[in-house]
Amino acid sequence: MMNCNDAIKPQTKVYGFLSEYAQQNRFSVMMNRMFQNIGADAMMIPMNIRADDFFFTI
């Protein structure tokens, strides 16, 4: 679950979690749950990025 209604609004703070295996990692799920518990309008998006593409992506 992301934020209250799983939507990104103009004021939503969006964070990216870059990793080769980001989709399989539970870090973004844990962070989104924490954002929801504290009532923050924020969302962490997991993005699969290979190590050799990391600096090109940034």
PDB file of N, CA, C and O in Angstrom, chain B, residues numbered from 101:
ATOM      1  N   MET B 101       0.847  -1.173   0.000  1.00  0.00           N
ATOM      2  CA  MET B 101       0.000   0.000   0.000  1.00  0.00           C
ATOM      3  C   MET B 101       0.893   1.236   0.000  1.00  0.00           C
ATOM      4  O   MET B 101       1.900   1.278   0.705  1.00  0.00           O
ATOM      5  N   MET B 102       0.533   2.213  -0.768  1.00  0.00           N
ATOM      6  CA  MET B 102       1.319   3.430  -0.862  1.00  0.00           C
ATOM      7  C   MET B 102       0.814   4.441   0.159  1.00  0.00           C
ATOM      8  O   MET B 102       1.103   4.310   1.349  1.00  0.00           O
ATOM      9  N   ASN B 103       0.071   5.438  -0.279  1.00  0.00           N
ATOM     10  CA  ASN B 103      -0.517   6.385   0.665  1.00  0.00           C
ATOM     11  C   ASN B 103      -1.986   6.023   0.852  1.00  0.00           C
ATOM     12  O   ASN B 103      -2.394   4.922   0.481  1.00  0.00           O
ATOM     13  N   CYS B 104      -2.770   6.898   1.404  1.00  0.00           N
ATOM     14  CA  CYS B 104      -4.154   6.555   1.776  1.00  0.00           C
ATOM     15  C   CYS B 104      -4.978   6.001   0.611  1.00  0.00           C
ATOM     16  O   CYS B 104      -5.752   5.063   0.798  1.00  0.00           O
ATOM     17  N   ASN B 105      -4.823   6.563  -0.572  1.00  0.00           N
ATOM     18  CA  ASN B 105      -5.614   6.089  -1.707  1.00  0.00           C
ATOM     19  C   ASN B 105      -4.742   5.648  -2.884  1.00  0.00           C
ATOM     20  O   ASN B 105      -5.212   5.606  -4.021  1.00  0.00           O
ATOM     21  N   ASP B 106      -3.481   5.320  -2.618  1.00  0.00           N
ATOM     22  CA  ASP B 106      -2.550   4.843  -3.641  1.00  0.00           C
ATOM     23  C   ASP B 106      -2.447   5.795  -4.836  1.00  0.00           C
ATOM     24  O   ASP B 106      -2.302   5.347  -5.974  1.00  0.00           O
ATOM     25  N   ALA B 107      -2.519   7.081  -4.587  1.00  0.00           N
ATOM     26  CA  ALA B 107      -2.455   8.065  -5.665  1.00  0.00           C
ATOM     27  C   ALA B 107      -1.325   9.059  -5.408  1.00  0.00           C
ATOM     28  O   ALA B 107      -1.013   9.387  -4.263  1.00  0.00           O
ATOM     29  N   ILE B 108      -0.730   9.523  -6.483  1.00  0.00           N
ATOM     30  CA  ILE B 108       0.295  10.566  -6.381  1.00  0.00           C
ATOM     31  C   ILE B 108      -0.368  11.876  -6.784  1.00  0.00           C
ATOM     32  O   ILE B 108      -0.811  12.038  -7.922  1.00  0.00           O
ATOM     33  N   LYS B 109      -0.430  12.798  -5.847  1.00  0.00           N
ATOM     34  CA  LYS B 109      -1.012  14.113  -6.100  1.00  0.00           C
ATOM     35  C   LYS B 109       0.121  15.112  -6.304  1.00  0.00           C
ATOM     36  O   LYS B 109       1.276  14.782  -6.034  1.00  0.00           O
ATOM     37  N   PRO B 110      -0.173  16.313  -6.767  1.00  0.00           N
ATOM     38  CA  PRO B 110       0.891  17.300  -6.988  1.00  0.00           C
ATOM     39  C   PRO B 110       1.734  17.589  -5.743  1.00  0.00           C
ATOM     40  O   PRO B 110       2.920  17.895  -5.866  1.00  0.00           O
ATOM     41  N   GLN B 111       1.148  17.499  -4.560  1.00  0.00           N
ATOM     42  CA  GLN B 111       1.895  17.825  -3.341  1.00  0.00           C
ATOM     43  C   GLN B 111       2.589  16.599  -2.725  1.00  0.00           C
ATOM     44  O   GLN B 111       3.326  16.743  -1.750  1.00  0.00           O
ATOM     45  N   THR B 112       2.367  15.402  -3.275  1.00  0.00           N
ATOM     46  CA  THR B 112       2.967  14.179  -2.741  1.00  0.00           C
ATOM     47  C   THR B 112       4.478  14.204  -2.942  1.00  0.00           C
ATOM     48  O   THR B 112       4.959  14.500  -4.035  1.00  0.00           O
ATOM     49  N   LYS B 113       5.219  13.896  -1.890  1.00  0.00           N
ATOM     50  CA  LYS B 113       6.671  13.761  -1.992  1.00  0.00           C
ATOM     51  C   LYS B 113       6.966  12.357  -2.480  1.00  0.00           C
ATOM     52  O   LYS B 113       6.522  11.378  -1.880  1.00  0.00           O
ATOM     53  N   VAL B 114       7.716  12.257  -3.568  1.00  0.00           N
ATOM     54  CA  VAL B 114       8.022  10.965  -4.170  1.00  0.00           C
ATOM     55  C   VAL B 114       9.519  10.708  -4.040  1.00  0.00           C
ATOM     56  O   VAL B 114      10.350  11.543  -4.395  1.00  0.00           O
ATOM     57  N   TYR B 115       9.834   9.521  -3.516  1.00  0.00           N
ATOM     58  CA  TYR B 115      11.224   9.102  -3.357  1.00  0.00           C
ATOM     59  C   TYR B 115      11.438   7.864  -4.219  1.00  0.00           C
ATOM     60  O   TYR B 115      10.546   7.026  -4.353  1.00  0.00           O
ATOM     61  N   GLY B 116      12.620   7.762  -4.795  1.00  0.00           N
ATOM     62  CA  GLY B 116      12.954   6.596  -5.597  1.00  0.00           C
ATOM     63  C   GLY B 116      13.962   5.722  -4.876  1.00  0.00           C
ATOM     64  O   GLY B 116      14.934   6.219  -4.308  1.00  0.00           O
ATOM     65  N   PHE B 117      13.730   4.435  -4.903  1.00  0.00           N
ATOM     66  CA  PHE B 117      14.666   3.456  -4.352  1.00  0.00           C
ATOM     67  C   PHE B 117      15.315   2.758  -5.534  1.00  0.00           C
ATOM     68  O   PHE B 117      14.688   1.930  -6.196  1.00  0.00           O
ATOM     69  N   LEU B 118      16.573   3.093  -5.798  1.00  0.00           N
ATOM     70  CA  LEU B 118      17.304   2.545  -6.936  1.00  0.00           C
ATOM     71  C   LEU B 118      18.105   1.327  -6.505  1.00  0.00           C
ATOM     72  O   LEU B 118      18.906   1.391  -5.571  1.00  0.00           O
ATOM     73  N   SER B 119      17.881   0.231  -7.190  1.00  0.00           N
ATOM     74  CA  SER B 119      18.610  -1.001  -6.906  1.00  0.00           C
ATOM     75  C   SER B 119      18.407  -1.950  -8.075  1.00  0.00           C
ATOM     76  O   SER B 119      17.425  -1.852  -8.810  1.00  0.00           O
ATOM     77  N   GLU B 120      19.340  -2.857  -8.232  1.00  0.00           N
ATOM     78  CA  GLU B 120      19.193  -3.842  -9.298  1.00  0.00           C
ATOM     79  C   GLU B 120      17.985  -4.745  -9.049  1.00  0.00           C
ATOM     80  O   GLU B 120      17.351  -5.222  -9.990  1.00  0.00           O
ATOM     81  N   TYR B 121      17.676  -4.972  -7.783  1.00  0.00           N
ATOM     82  CA  TYR B 121      16.552  -5.837  -7.420  1.00  0.00           C
ATOM     83  C   TYR B 121      15.550  -5.087  -6.535  1.00  0.00           C
ATOM     84  O   TYR B 121      15.064  -5.637  -5.546  1.00  0.00           O
ATOM     85  N   ALA B 122      15.247  -3.864  -6.878  1.00  0.00           N
ATOM     86  CA  ALA B 122      14.368  -3.027  -6.050  1.00  0.00           C
ATOM     87  C   ALA B 122      12.972  -3.613  -5.912  1.00  0.00           C
ATOM     88  O   ALA B 122      12.391  -3.563  -4.828  1.00  0.00           O
ATOM     89  N   GLN B 123      12.421  -4.169  -6.987  1.00  0.00           N
ATOM     90  CA  GLN B 123      11.058  -4.708  -6.931  1.00  0.00           C
ATOM     91  C   GLN B 123      10.951  -5.870  -5.943  1.00  0.00           C
ATOM     92  O   GLN B 123       9.907  -6.052  -5.315  1.00  0.00           O
ATOM     93  N   GLN B 124      12.012  -6.651  -5.801  1.00  0.00           N
ATOM     94  CA  GLN B 124      11.970  -7.806  -4.908  1.00  0.00           C
ATOM     95  C   GLN B 124      12.322  -7.439  -3.468  1.00  0.00           C
ATOM     96  O   GLN B 124      12.150  -8.256  -2.563  1.00  0.00           O
ATOM     97  N   ASN B 125      12.805  -6.235  -3.251  1.00  0.00           N
ATOM     98  CA  ASN B 125      13.229  -5.801  -1.930  1.00  0.00           C
ATOM     99  C   ASN B 125      12.036  -5.241  -1.159  1.00  0.00           C
ATOM    100  O   ASN B 125      11.175  -4.590  -1.751  1.00  0.00           O
ATOM    101  N   ARG B 126      11.970  -5.479   0.134  1.00  0.00           N
ATOM    102  CA  ARG B 126      10.846  -5.017   0.963  1.00  0.00           C
ATOM    103  C   ARG B 126      11.046  -3.604   1.509  1.00  0.00           C
ATOM    104  O   ARG B 126      10.179  -3.097   2.221  1.00  0.00           O
ATOM    105  N   PHE B 127      12.176  -2.955   1.190  1.00  0.00           N
ATOM    106  CA  PHE B 127      12.482  -1.631   1.736  1.00  0.00           C
ATOM    107  C   PHE B 127      11.412  -0.602   1.385  1.00  0.00           C
ATOM    108  O   PHE B 127      10.959   0.133   2.262  1.00  0.00           O
ATOM    109  N   SER B 128      10.999  -0.536   0.123  1.00  0.00           N
ATOM    110  CA  SER B 128       9.996   0.465  -0.270  1.00  0.00           C
ATOM    111  C   SER B 128       8.646   0.172   0.383  1.00  0.00           C
ATOM    112  O   SER B 128       7.916   1.101   0.726  1.00  0.00           O
ATOM    113  N   VAL B 129       8.305  -1.100   0.558  1.00  0.00           N
ATOM    114  CA  VAL B 129       7.052  -1.457   1.235  1.00  0.00           C
ATOM    115  C   VAL B 129       7.104  -0.978   2.682  1.00  0.00           C
ATOM    116  O   VAL B 129       6.137  -0.411   3.190  1.00  0.00           O
ATOM    117  N   MET B 130       8.238  -1.208   3.340  1.00  0.00           N
ATOM    118  CA  MET B 130       8.412  -0.789   4.732  1.00  0.00           C
ATOM    119  C   MET B 130       8.318   0.738   4.855  1.00  0.00           C
ATOM    120  O   MET B 130       7.658   1.252   5.757  1.00  0.00           O
ATOM    121  N   MET B 131       8.977   1.450   3.948  1.00  0.00           N
ATOM    122  CA  MET B 131       8.949   2.915   3.991  1.00  0.00           C
ATOM    123  C   MET B 131       7.547   3.452   3.714  1.00  0.00           C
ATOM    124  O   MET B 131       7.102   4.378   4.393  1.00  0.00           O
ATOM    125  N   ASN B 132       6.847   2.893   2.738  1.00  0.00           N
ATOM    126  CA  ASN B 132       5.485   3.346   2.442  1.00  0.00           C
ATOM    127  C   ASN B 132       4.547   3.091   3.606  1.00  0.00           C
ATOM    128  O   ASN B 132       3.653   3.895   3.868  1.00  0.00           O
ATOM    129  N   ARG B 133       4.738   1.988   4.306  1.00  0.00           N
ATOM    130  CA  ARG B 133       3.929   1.711   5.494  1.00  0.00           C
ATOM    131  C   ARG B 133       4.225   2.740   6.584  1.00  0.00           C
ATOM    132  O   ARG B 133       3.313   3.205   7.268  1.00  0.00           O
ATOM    133  N   MET B 134       5.509   3.095   6.743  1.00  0.00           N
ATOM    134  CA  MET B 134       5.882   4.104   7.738  1.00  0.00           C
ATOM    135  C   MET B 134       5.277   5.462   7.370  1.00  0.00           C
ATOM    136  O   MET B 134       4.736   6.155   8.232  1.00  0.00           O
ATOM    137  N   PHE B 135       5.366   5.846   6.084  1.00  0.00           N
ATOM    138  CA  PHE B 135       4.755   7.103   5.643  1.00  0.00           C
ATOM    139  C   PHE B 135       3.272   7.123   5.976  1.00  0.00           C
ATOM    140  O   PHE B 135       2.754   8.128   6.462  1.00  0.00           O
ATOM    141  N   GLN B 136       2.595   6.024   5.717  1.00  0.00           N
ATOM    142  CA  GLN B 136       1.159   5.954   5.988  1.00  0.00           C
ATOM    143  C   GLN B 136       0.883   6.049   7.488  1.00  0.00           C
ATOM    144  O   GLN B 136      -0.044   6.746   7.900  1.00  0.00           O
ATOM    145  N   ASN B 137       1.669   5.362   8.299  1.00  0.00           N
ATOM    146  CA  ASN B 137       1.449   5.359   9.752  1.00  0.00           C
ATOM    147  C   ASN B 137       1.622   6.737  10.378  1.00  0.00           C
ATOM    148  O   ASN B 137       0.933   7.072  11.341  1.00  0.00           O
ATOM    149  N   ILE B 138       2.536   7.537   9.837  1.00  0.00           N
ATOM    150  CA  ILE B 138       2.749   8.876  10.402  1.00  0.00           C
ATOM    151  C   ILE B 138       1.897   9.934   9.700  1.00  0.00           C
ATOM    152  O   ILE B 138       1.959  11.114  10.048  1.00  0.00           O
ATOM    153  N   GLY B 139       1.107   9.515   8.718  1.00  0.00           N
ATOM    154  CA  GLY B 139       0.212  10.443   8.033  1.00  0.00           C
ATOM    155  C   GLY B 139       0.901  11.334   7.010  1.00  0.00           C
ATOM    156  O   GLY B 139       0.385  12.396   6.661  1.00  0.00           O
ATOM    157  N   ALA B 140       2.070  10.906   6.527  1.00  0.00           N
ATOM    158  CA  ALA B 140       2.804  11.709   5.546  1.00  0.00           C
ATOM    159  C   ALA B 140       2.260  11.452   4.142  1.00  0.00           C
ATOM    160  O   ALA B 140       1.954  10.314   3.785  1.00  0.00           O
ATOM    161  N   ASP B 141       2.143  12.508   3.355  1.00  0.00           N
ATOM    162  CA  ASP B 141       1.741  12.369   1.952  1.00  0.00           C
ATOM    163  C   ASP B 141       3.023  12.159   1.150  1.00  0.00           C
ATOM    164  O   ASP B 141       3.520  13.066   0.483  1.00  0.00           O
ATOM    165  N   ALA B 142       3.537  10.939   1.236  1.00  0.00           N
ATOM    166  CA  ALA B 142       4.800  10.597   0.578  1.00  0.00           C
ATOM    167  C   ALA B 142       4.716   9.165   0.077  1.00  0.00           C
ATOM    168  O   ALA B 142       3.908   8.369   0.555  1.00  0.00           O
ATOM    169  N   MET B 143       5.567   8.850  -0.895  1.00  0.00           N
ATOM    170  CA  MET B 143       5.555   7.536  -1.507  1.00  0.00           C
ATOM    171  C   MET B 143       6.960   7.192  -1.982  1.00  0.00           C
ATOM    172  O   MET B 143       7.652   8.040  -2.546  1.00  0.00           O
ATOM    173  N   MET B 144       7.380   5.959  -1.757  1.00  0.00           N
ATOM    174  CA  MET B 144       8.666   5.489  -2.272  1.00  0.00           C
ATOM    175  C   MET B 144       8.388   4.520  -3.411  1.00  0.00           C
ATOM    176  O   MET B 144       7.623   3.567  -3.267  1.00  0.00           O
ATOM    177  N   ILE B 145       9.026   4.783  -4.545  1.00  0.00           N
ATOM    178  CA  ILE B 145       8.832   3.979  -5.739  1.00  0.00           C
ATOM    179  C   ILE B 145      10.098   3.147  -5.972  1.00  0.00           C
ATOM    180  O   ILE B 145      11.182   3.714  -6.109  1.00  0.00           O
ATOM    181  N   PRO B 146       9.980   1.802  -6.019  1.00  0.00           N
ATOM    182  CA  PRO B 146      11.157   0.985  -6.325  1.00  0.00           C
ATOM    183  C   PRO B 146      11.457   1.035  -7.819  1.00  0.00           C
ATOM    184  O   PRO B 146      10.553   0.888  -8.641  1.00  0.00           O
ATOM    185  N   MET B 147      12.719   1.241  -8.171  1.00  0.00           N
ATOM    186  CA  MET B 147      13.113   1.318  -9.578  1.00  0.00           C
ATOM    187  C   MET B 147      14.290   0.383  -9.803  1.00  0.00           C
ATOM    188  O   MET B 147      15.369   0.586  -9.247  1.00  0.00           O
ATOM    189  N   ASN B 148      14.078  -0.644 -10.623  1.00  0.00           N
ATOM    190  CA  ASN B 148      15.147  -1.586 -10.939  1.00  0.00           C
ATOM    191  C   ASN B 148      16.153  -0.935 -11.875  1.00  0.00           C
ATOM    192  O   ASN B 148      15.826  -0.603 -13.014  1.00  0.00           O
ATOM    193  N   ILE B 149      17.363  -0.754 -11.398  1.00  0.00           N
ATOM    194  CA  ILE B 149      18.440  -0.151 -12.183  1.00  0.00           C
ATOM    195  C   ILE B 149      19.661  -1.058 -12.054  1.00  0.00           C
ATOM    196  O   ILE B 149      20.119  -1.318 -10.942  1.00  0.00           O
ATOM    197  N   ARG B 150      20.188  -1.539 -13.168  1.00  0.00           N
ATOM    198  CA  ARG B 150      21.398  -2.364 -13.129  1.00  0.00           C
ATOM    199  C   ARG B 150      22.580  -1.521 -12.685  1.00  0.00           C
ATOM    200  O   ARG B 150      22.605  -0.310 -12.901  1.00  0.00           O
ATOM    201  N   ALA B 151      23.545  -2.157 -12.073  1.00  0.00           N
ATOM    202  CA  ALA B 151      24.728  -1.452 -11.560  1.00  0.00           C
ATOM    203  C   ALA B 151      25.448  -0.677 -12.658  1.00  0.00           C
ATOM    204  O   ALA B 151      25.913   0.436 -12.413  1.00  0.00           O
ATOM    205  N   ASP B 152      25.552  -1.237 -13.862  1.00  0.00           N
ATOM    206  CA  ASP B 152      26.264  -0.536 -14.941  1.00  0.00           C
ATOM    207  C   ASP B 152      25.469   0.634 -15.512  1.00  0.00           C
ATOM    208  O   ASP B 152      26.040   1.449 -16.236  1.00  0.00           O
ATOM    209  N   ASP B 153      24.179   0.750 -15.216  1.00  0.00           N
ATOM    210  CA  ASP B 153      23.349   1.874 -15.669  1.00  0.00           C
ATOM    211  C   ASP B 153      23.097   2.901 -14.564  1.00  0.00           C
ATOM    212  O   ASP B 153      22.450   3.919 -14.811  1.00  0.00           O
ATOM    213  N   PHE B 154      23.590   2.653 -13.364  1.00  0.00           N
ATOM    214  CA  PHE B 154      23.272   3.493 -12.222  1.00  0.00           C
ATOM    215  C   PHE B 154      23.639   4.959 -12.450  1.00  0.00           C
ATOM    216  O   PHE B 154      22.781   5.828 -12.293  1.00  0.00           O
ATOM    217  N   PHE B 155      24.878   5.258 -12.812  1.00  0.00           N
ATOM    218  CA  PHE B 155      25.309   6.647 -12.965  1.00  0.00           C
ATOM    219  C   PHE B 155      24.673   7.296 -14.195  1.00  0.00           C
ATOM    220  O   PHE B 155      24.456   8.507 -14.203  1.00  0.00           O
ATOM    221  N   PHE B 156      24.374   6.521 -15.221  1.00  0.00           N
ATOM    222  CA  PHE B 156      23.672   7.064 -16.391  1.00  0.00           C
ATOM    223  C   PHE B 156      22.262   7.490 -15.984  1.00  0.00           C
ATOM    224  O   PHE B 156      21.768   8.518 -16.447  1.00  0.00           O
ATOM    225  N   THR B 157      21.619   6.713 -15.132  1.00  0.00           N
ATOM    226  CA  THR B 157      20.253   7.015 -14.696  1.00  0.00           C
ATOM    227  C   THR B 157      20.196   8.264 -13.830  1.00  0.00           C
ATOM    228  O   THR B 157      19.288   9.084 -13.970  1.00  0.00           O
ATOM    229  N   ILE B 158      21.174   8.410 -12.929  1.00  0.00           N
ATOM    230  CA  ILE B 158      21.200   9.556 -12.036  1.00  0.00           C
ATOM    231  C   ILE B 158      21.521  10.777 -12.871  1.00  0.00           C
ATOM    232  O   ILE B 158      21.600  11.885 -12.340  1.00  0.00           O
TER     233      ILE B 158
END
